Amino acid sequence: MLDDTEYVKIFVALLAVINPLGALSIFIALTPGKEMAARKKIAKIAAFSATLILLMALIAGEWMLQIFGISVSSFRVGGGILILLMAISMLQAELSPTVQTKEEAEESNKKHDIAVVPLATPLLAGPGGISTVVVEAHKGTNLGHELLLGLIIIIIGLCLWMALHLAPLISQRLGVTGINIFTRIMGLILAAIAIEIIANGLKGLFPALAG
């Protein structure tokens, strides 16, 4: 088991990667002209699906690494770089291409059922979120650690559902500027966490660096 501050750090990291407030503008853009009931249904399905995907990553992450013969340290470096790229895009208040490319965005605009794809994945529970869960899961080995991570994922899923559920109201109150400010703050925090993940991965690959 890790100490309380570590679990707070994990919560903040995962919250920054998923960035519920940053997803509001995309959610509204993908649901133009839809009635409130339809938007609430999409929000519920998207939040539930994203939570389920992250829980699956928590359960099957180690198994996936073993199948592909990837060490935890290598995955930390790769995942950290991916998260850092996302953080840089967030600092510029932009959607990272690692989350969704222009081609994927154009294709999603033509879809009627957008709750699971592209909302739940790759926009919310994408490569960055999955990488974060897998990396953090390897910080502990006991059942209590995994249960706490699962609880963190569920809490973030609830936060995500509330943000999407109240998307029109939050968007009107904060405006584009407010959402961008929040996104940049989360990006700065995420960049620092990404550097720490990369550093720990490099120490695992090159033990001499830890000396």
C-alpha angles and dihedrals in degrees: 000000000000124000122266095260091058092054090048088052091050090050092050092046094051092043090052092049094050092039100191094193092049089055093057097084091049091048092052092045091052094049105049116163094004119139120249092253091053092049091050090051092050090048091051094049093044094050093045093047093048091050091049092050092052092047089052089051089052092051100039101029097098091044090054092051091051093050093053093039093238119155120227090241092054091048090050091055093046094043091045092054090049091050090047091055089051090049092052090052090048091052086058090046090241134128109253117237086229087068100041133349124216090254091054091048091053091049093048091054088063095052124095097198104054101150097098100023121059099357103051091032134049096000099051109013097029134139092296095053094044091048091050092052094048093047094047092045089064093058089080135031106197131088093248091062093052092046091053091049089050090051091050090052091050092049090050089048089055091048089050092050092049092049094050092040090056095035099127093046095045092045092052093047098045100030124197092297094053093048091048092051091052090046092052092049090051089047092055092050091045092051091055091048091048091053090051091051091049091048092051090048092051090050089054093049094042109030090185089072090063092061 
